């Protein structure tokens, strides 16, 4: 059955101020018959454009009398103005919803991520950032995080029929309903979202609205409920002195540095090498205070600067980009010279004197190749934690000691130093002054003063003795001891420094 127009019911609209439209008007058309055969007349908006194209929208107003005509004209004029404004802004008449704009945002992010990977592979610095912030370089991890939030808490809710509305018509009530839904229904394991996760989900939703704004949509960023964060309560615990010493002792017993270890004869060479590099990794965290994750942005040799002060003593600086923030330069304690030498001698013995990364795989083990950066030490840490038992019985993730915990120790030492400036410390470790104030001042630096300073003394009083072919430390002796003199006399090339006196 052909739908019929009523030529008597017609209301023209003014298109004189928009060139893209030839004409616009409201009219009544009989809808398709219902199952019982009855039909009803409804009001419609039609806009004609060049090349015989047109836009037609139903107003959902049944024509009954003059009152319904007045209602249809009011609704139709508002819809016409909205469509006209979109055209004048360079948009189409189709109003996208949150899901559509989120997919567009993720597609652009993925494109930037893939381009960055190509640049990195070719030896260049990545340049493609989140266009909405300007300070987040796209990589596979942060792109996947955005996609994860979309799939978990955005798409399921805003794909529902009653919430699949144009983004410009999203009401605070919709946001409040979404907030309740994600907290009560989206968390499948029955737990609760942490404040930081809630914040990340909120940021993702804001990104979608900002992306819509970037495309010309006239929308306001919604006021999204936040959860208060108690930074001091959610902080990772620091590594206490006994635990740190137990960690280093555990590794020296297994990496060849303790010749008297009962494990020395039972550990294969390849595993001993793994323990050795893991030991150097933890020393790097302790002396630079960087975050423990190195997978997304492995430390490059070119990121490290070694200088000497007016007394000829070494100073180290490391350029880091962490958590997608601006680069910062971490200052390392001079005792990292030992770690620097240990790593360089180790890789030279593996015929890798000119490596690209500080920590590299030294042999092929598919899918990894010799020279690929080591992306992490999680398995080694977890194995050690299980055997030492320092996380035994701890179920809350933020209460477990992890490599990040060593960062607290570094900052605690920095805060104790004479003339310490918390603002400078915050900048040198890539964090905020608020984090220093809320979290790190909680560290009992005065209580631990003697033990922390003792660490510096220990590094100075011991001398590394290297193996002739392995490039690894095979034992440590007291500085200027008879054993130090004996080793120097026997083969000075394998001794870290000359004895004095």
Rosetta blueprint (number, residue, H / E / L):
1 X L
2 X L
3 X L
4 X L
5 X E
6 X E
7 X E
8 X E
9 X E
10 X E
11 X E
12 X E
13 X E
14 X L
15 X L
16 X L
17 X L
18 X L
19 X L
20 X L
21 X L
22 X L
23 X E
24 X E
25 X E
26 X E
27 X E
28 X E
29 X E
30 X E
31 X L
32 X L
33 X L
34 X L
35 X L
36 X L
37 X L
38 X L
39 X L
40 X L
41 X E
42 X E
43 X E
44 X E
45 X E
46 X E
47 X E
48 X E
49 X E
50 X L
51 X L
52 X L
53 X E
54 X E
55 X E
56 X E
57 X E
58 X E
59 X E
60 X E
61 X E
62 X E
63 X L
64 X L
65 X L
66 X H
67 X H
68 X H
69 X H
70 X H
71 X H
72 X H
73 X H
74 X H
75 X H
76 X H
77 X H
78 X H
79 X H
80 X H
81 X H
82 X H
83 X H
84 X H
85 X H
86 X H
87 X H
88 X H
89 X L
90 X L
91 X L
92 X L
93 X L
94 X L
95 X L
96 X L
97 X E
98 X H
99 X H
100 X H
101 X H
102 X H
103 X H
104 X H
105 X H
106 X H
107 X H
108 X H
109 X H
110 X H
111 X H
112 X H
113 X H
114 X H
115 X H
116 X H
117 X H
118 X H
119 X H
120 X H
121 X H
122 X L
123 X L
124 X L
125 X L
126 X L
127 X L
128 X L
129 X E
130 X L
131 X L
132 X L
133 X L
134 X L
135 X L
136 X L
137 X E
138 X L
139 X L
140 X H
141 X H
142 X H
143 X H
144 X H
145 X H
146 X H
147 X H
148 X H
149 X H
150 X H
151 X H
152 X H
153 X H
154 X H
155 X H
156 X H
157 X H
158 X H
159 X L
160 X L
161 X H
162 X H
163 X H
164 X L
165 X L
166 X E
167 X H
168 X H
169 X H
170 X L
171 X L
172 X H
173 X H
174 X H
175 X H
176 X H
177 X H
178 X H
179 X H
180 X H
181 X H
182 X H
183 X H
184 X H
185 X H
186 X H
187 X L
188 X L
189 X L
190 X L
191 X L
192 X L
193 X L
194 X L
195 X H
196 X H
197 X H
198 X H
199 X H
200 X H
201 X H
202 X H
203 X H
204 X H
205 X H
206 X H
207 X H
208 X H
209 X H
210 X H
211 X H
212 X H
213 X H
214 X H
215 X L
216 X L
217 X L
218 X L
219 X L
220 X L
221 X L
222 X L
223 X L
224 X L
225 X L
226 X L
227 X L
228 X L
229 X L
230 X L
231 X H
232 X H
233 X H
234 X H
235 X L
236 X L
237 X L
238 X L
239 X L
240 X L
241 X H
242 X H
243 X H
244 X H
245 X H
246 X H
247 X H
248 X H
249 X H
250 X H
251 X H
252 X H
253 X L
254 X L
255 X L
256 X L
257 X L
258 X L
259 X L
260 X L
261 X L
262 X L
263 X L
264 X L
265 X L
266 X L
267 X L
268 X L
269 X H
270 X H
271 X H
272 X H
273 X H
274 X H
275 X H
276 X H
277 X H
278 X H
279 X H
280 X H
281 X H
282 X H
283 X H
284 X H
285 X H
286 X H
287 X H
288 X H
289 X L
290 X L
291 X L
292 X L
293 X L
294 X L
295 X L
296 X L
297 X L
298 X L
299 X L
300 X E
301 X H
302 X H
303 X H
304 X E
305 X E
306 X E
307 X E
308 X E
309 X L
310 X L
311 X L
312 X L
313 X L
314 X E
315 X E
316 X E
317 X E
318 X E
319 X E
320 X E
321 X L
322 X L
323 X L
324 X L
325 X L
326 X L
327 X L
328 X E
329 X E
330 X E
331 X E
332 X E
333 X L
334 X L
335 X L
336 X H
337 X H
338 X H
339 X H
340 X H
341 X H
342 X H
343 X H
344 X H
345 X H
346 X H
347 X H
348 X H
349 X H
350 X L
351 X L
352 X L
353 X L
354 X L
355 X L
356 X L
357 X E
358 X L
359 X L
360 X E
361 X L
362 X L
363 X L
364 X L
365 X E
366 X L
367 X L
368 X E
369 X L
370 X L
371 X L
372 X L
373 X E
374 X L
375 X L
376 X L
377 X L
378 X H
379 X H
380 X H
381 X H
382 X H
383 X H
384 X H
385 X H
386 X H
387 X H
388 X H
389 X L
390 X L
391 X L
392 X L
393 X L
394 X L
395 X L
396 X L
397 X H
398 X H
399 X H
400 X L
401 X L
402 X L
403 X L
404 X L
405 X H
406 X H
407 X H
408 X H
409 X H
410 X H
411 X H
412 X H
413 X H
414 X H
415 X H
416 X H
417 X L
418 X L
419 X L
420 X L
421 X L
422 X H
423 X H
424 X H
425 X H
426 X H
427 X H
428 X H
429 X L
430 X L
431 X L
432 X L
433 X H
434 X H
435 X H
436 X H
437 X H
438 X H
439 X L
440 X H
441 X H
442 X H
443 X L
444 X L
445 X L
446 X L
447 X L
448 X L
449 X H
450 X H
451 X H
452 X H
453 X H
454 X H
455 X H
456 X H
457 X H
458 X H
459 X H
460 X H
461 X H
462 X E
463 X E
464 X E
465 X E
466 X E
467 X L
468 X L
469 X L
470 X L
471 X L
472 X L
473 X E
474 X E
475 X E
476 X E
477 X E
478 X E
479 X L
480 X L
481 X L
482 X H
483 X H
484 X H
485 X H
486 X H
487 X H
488 X H
489 X H
490 X H
491 X L
492 X H
493 X H
494 X H
495 X E
496 X L
497 X L
498 X L
499 X L
500 X L
501 X L
